[in-house]
Amino acid sequence: MSTIDRTPAHATNGNGKPYKVIGTRPIRHDGVDKVTGRAKYGADIHLSGLIYGVVLRSPHAHAKIRSIDVSQALALPGVRAVVTHKDLREPGDRIVELGEGAVNLRHLSNNILAADKVLYKGHAVAAVAADSVHIAEQAAGLIKVDYETLPAVIDVEAAMKPSAPLLHADLFTDELGQKAKAPSNVAKHFRFEKGDIAKGFAQAKVVIEREFRTATVHQGYIEPHNATAMWNADGYITVWTSTQGSFTVRQQVAELVNAPISHVKVIPMEIGGGFGGKIRVYLEPVAAILSKRTGKPVKVLMSRADVFEGTGPTPASYIRVKLGVGSDGKITAAETYMAYEAGAYPGSPIGAGAMCIFACYDIPNGRIDGYDVVVNKPQTSAYRAPGATNAAFALETVVDEACEQLKIDPLEFRLKNGVKEGSRRVDGPVFPRIGMMETVEAVKKSEHWNTPLTGKHRGRGVASGFWFNCGLKSSASATVNPDGTVALVEGSTDIGGSRTGIAMQLAETLGIAATDVVPTVGDTDSVGYTDVTGGSRVTFATGYAAYEAARDIQRQMVERAARIWEVDAAKVSYENGGVTGPDGKRFSFKELAEQINKTGEPIVGRGTVDPEGCGGAFATHVVDVEVDPETGKVDIIRYTAAQDVGTAIHPSYVEGQIQGGTVQGIGWGLNEEYFYDAAGTMRNSTFLDYRIPTCYDLPMIDTLVVEVPNPGHPYGVRGVGEVPIVPPPAALANAIYRAVGVRMKQLPMSPPNVLKEILRKGASK
Amino acid sequence: MAKRRVVTTTINGRQTEFLCEPRQTLLEVLRDTLDLTGAKEGCANGNCGACTVLMNGRPVDSCLVLGVETEGAVLETIEGVAPVDGLDPIQQAFLENAALQCGICTPGFIMSCKSLLAENSDPTENDIRFYLAGNLCRCTGYDKIVRAVLDAAKKRNAEPAPA
């Protein structure tokens, strides 16, 4: 199958904007290190005297820990220390903000090393440090844990029943703000309402109500979690780790091991993918306490099975949607019941899912009921637009069915009902300038949409998606070098080339080349506080900080030039990549940079931001599939993703985010799922059996980069990373329907699940 | 602990001796004994390809090869791909096509790609997708990787053959 030949060349720089750097495609600054194997990721660190830690994990999905006997493990030659929950501080029920979501510290502590109960298979119970990883593994096997097994519940609907086994005796439902009297697995039930849904549904010509179920899936980053820590004799702790947020790791480690944050220095290593799963700590506090106990640096790495069984998947869910549409094709009312699995501790992304489900459409009357439910699975973590993909699968499938019944073209339906500036979401907020309609228009005009799809068992599907994006805090500092370059230190760990996107905004502001900026990701002692690499915020907020740092440099360079020229600084300005003064006086950036250290103090620009106006992100995708009616296998023939990106700083990496997010959504839609047996054991915890897409499963992913500049950013940037994962499962479901006439209401739409629906349809004929 | 063996190999053109336990994988030897950390561990069971190296010219998952099995073998790792004064055309093509995001899978992809282009100097998109299906990437959706390989093949074919 060849798909590249009909792929249009990607749009290059410009779009008529007055930028010199923004919109170009320079080679990323960390590129050579990454293609030569020289870049240092978390597992690559080596320190003198390094020893190795291994974590022992629960073989049971739900059990009481009666006792732990570590004596045989400690007796093994080469073993240095064994730690359990007792070695962590008991932090109490405090809620801390981790940058992208709040966490109860007691739950976090119990998740890192279980206290009295294990709540999922793979739950960490103890850790060993030894002279080699093999000795540590052997020693972990010698730890005797006496478990009293308990019945497990691994399904959201079962967990909500009053008769379900309880995970936490002290968890009482927060029922619309009231605390329930009896304990339950339902941590929270909340509701959003707008208008009058009874009236809205009464006005509808068509009312469709459907139920959907989605499976647990994992972020699937290729690099397993890792942490290396050294707890020095002076009480200062250094942590080397691959993380989405060095400052949140600092905070979590400090809280969990009872150290002041100033005593914890986190050095972010290069990170091999995160997608939301590398925000919460797992190994860092364990490595720290093992180091404290041994006086040596300790490195702890997860295996792939540990990653699947012990780290944040994204939730399975049950969603019911009811949609009313009038004879004019306008939505009259919408209602949903959404229950998301939180995993072992409360905190699923149900809130975000609930706020996203109806966000693409102007809905006059709506009601959303959301439920956060604990089950005996690993605690869920953020995963790229957390909660939104499950929601879009349900809503966008119902929208497609409504279009079919009313004989409305799906793009026309979106143009009629889509949100624009001033539309109010069911949960309250009013949209600023956004680009939902522009993404629909882009698809409508695309060559893909205008090329008829022919062939047997083929179908085309459309779906849209929304994600909030976020701002949060970022810092950058930038030093002018005498050779006319700028050394930029910023606080956002770089998952996908973001240091270049940030450096380009600094370069644009100063009027210098992207290659004249040398960006570094700072550690927690070298750069100002910066929130996590998440929420599609880095190019927006840390780019904003770099812009502010550049403005600060401009001010200082203006003062310096005025001093050199002995003129009033008010008569000097920064323009066109240099400083201009009276009587035709002019320094280029390079000329003035060369003078700086000869004429006074160094010039260091500073930028710290907490910007509000991140703007929302919208995407509309179209996909052509061919379904094999004999096996239920779905092949993707063609895929086009349109997305409003605000302004594309580095178009290649914007396209890359769209393509990568789309393919994760395709994996979620077609293949990926955790298989559990009745005992609550995941039976497919390898990349062979948990099958993420390979390149042989896919065509080229065409992108339509729509630029509706965000008024909340000096260069109009919107976050781009998350929303592309949202539409694919729904777009695929709608395409499968057009291909073989079955409406898929379950993820994944894997061959057996699709075949089951095809056979059911055949039998009912 | 089992007795360690002396193993003699050629790695990136230089004769290399190392000591290893029979249970140690080639990946562990490369990373922990020889400090060649460009090969990455993503799964340790041959599913992800992040640890791909060339053994006697063929791509192997170094997590599935024992260190002791490499006695007498000729090995090439990502650290040996670039010439002293620059980059291999494959590496250059990955940079110019933005064929990496986090970069953890990149060394493995480049090694597989090197082997592909040695076998087939003018691969089609389908050839590339089939050959590289053993290397997982979770960031890019593969689009730009496939383009980079096509680009690398084109550039290599455009270069005059070495005299």
Interface residues (C-beta under 8 A of the other chain):
Chain A: M1 S2 T3 I4 R25 I27 R28 D30 G31 V32 K34 V35 T36 G37 R38 A39 K40 Y41 A43 D44 H46 H134 Q219 G220 Y221 I222 E223 P224 E270 I271 G272 G273 G274 F275 L301 S303 R304 I495 G496 G497 H650 S652 Y653 E655 G656 Q657 Q659 G660 G661 T662 V663 Q664 T686 F687 L688 I692 P693 T694 C695 Y696 L698 M700 I701
Chain B: M1 E21 R23 R31 D35 L36 T37 G38 A39 K40 E41 G42 C43 A44 N45 N47 C48 A50 T77 I78 E79 V81 A82 L87 Q91 F94 L95 E96 N97 A98 L100 Q101 C102 G103 I104 C105 T106 P107 I110 T124 E125 N126 I128 R129 F130 L132 A133 G134 N135 L136 C137 R138 C139 T140 G141 Y142 D143 K144 I145 V146 R147 L150
